[in-house]
Amino acid sequence: MDTKPNRKPRRYGVPDEDTPELTAERLARAIPFSQFLEERGLKPIGRPKSEVTKQPVSLRLDPEIIAHFKAGGEGWQTRINAVLSKHVKAADAAARKKRAQP
């Protein structure tokens, strides 16, 4: 309910001076919010889009593994990802080295 003094209570769905009717002309002039921000040199709202998107997974880990990473505070999933990434790179390097040997 509208609590501003000297105003009639708003009726939802009924245009008023703050919310004019959405006519075909107004709709034709409408632009996406991202374009509105960009045209005014404003930053988009929310987290920036990452060039490398990650995939959500469901993974079963030992309780002590989870406790160890959570003990480090926020970012524990990112740290698990970093450890796994480092392991994969090392394993790939070892496999390349092994294939290169005569």
GIQUIRA-V617629 format. One record per residue. N is the residue number from 1. RES is the residue in three letters. PHI is phi in whole degrees, -180 to 180 (* if undefined). OMEGA is omega in whole degrees, 0 to 359 (none if undefined). Layout:
((N RES PHI OMEGA) (N RES PHI OMEGA))
This chain:
((1 MET * 181) (2 ASP -72 183) (3 THR -108 179) (4 LYS -69 180) (5 PRO -69 176) (6 ASN 61 177) (7 ARG -130 176) (8 LYS -75 176) (9 PRO -61 180) (10 ARG -76 171) (11 ARG -107 183) (12 TYR -66 180) (13 GLY 88 181) (14 VAL -110 180) (15 PRO -59 175) (16 ASP -141 184) (17 GLU -66 178) (18 ASP -85 182) (19 THR -133 182) (20 PRO -70 181) (21 GLU -63 178) (22 LEU -86 181) (23 THR -91 178) (24 ALA -60 179) (25 GLU -65 179) (26 ARG -64 180) (27 LEU -64 179) (28 ALA -65 180) (29 ARG -86 183) (30 ALA -66 177) (31 ILE -130 177) (32 PRO -62 182) (33 PHE -60 179) (34 SER -62 178) (35 GLN -68 178) (36 PHE -56 180) (37 LEU -66 182) (38 GLU -61 181) (39 GLU -63 182) (40 ARG -103 179) (41 GLY 69 181) (42 LEU -97 179) (43 LYS -76 175) (44 PRO -66 180) (45 ILE -85 176) (46 GLY 98 182) (47 ARG -73 178) (48 PRO -66 179) (49 LYS -68 179) (50 SER -88 177) (51 GLU -69 180) (52 VAL -113 180) (53 THR -83 180) (54 LYS -101 181) (55 GLN -103 176) (56 PRO -73 178) (57 VAL -138 171) (58 SER -107 188) (59 LEU -135 177) (60 ARG -96 179) (61 LEU -124 177) (62 ASP -63 181) (63 PRO -56 181) (64 GLU -69 176) (65 ILE -67 180) (66 ILE -62 180) (67 ALA -60 180) (68 HIS -60 183) (69 PHE -72 178) (70 LYS -67 180) (71 ALA -63 178) (72 GLY -80 178) (73 GLY 89 182) (74 GLU -56 179) (75 GLY 90 183) (76 TRP -63 178) (77 GLN -69 177) (78 THR -64 179) (79 ARG -67 176) (80 ILE -62 179) (81 ASN -60 181) (82 ALA -64 180) (83 VAL -64 179) (84 LEU -65 179) (85 SER -62 178) (86 LYS -61 179) (87 HIS -64 181) (88 VAL -62 179) (89 LYS -62 179) (90 ALA -66 179) (91 ALA -65 178) (92 ASP -64 179) (93 ALA -63 179) (94 ALA -65 179) (95 ALA -67 178) (96 ARG -64 180) (97 LYS -63 181) (98 LYS -67 179) (99 ARG -70 182) (100 ALA -78 180) (101 GLN -74 180) (102 PRO -72 none))
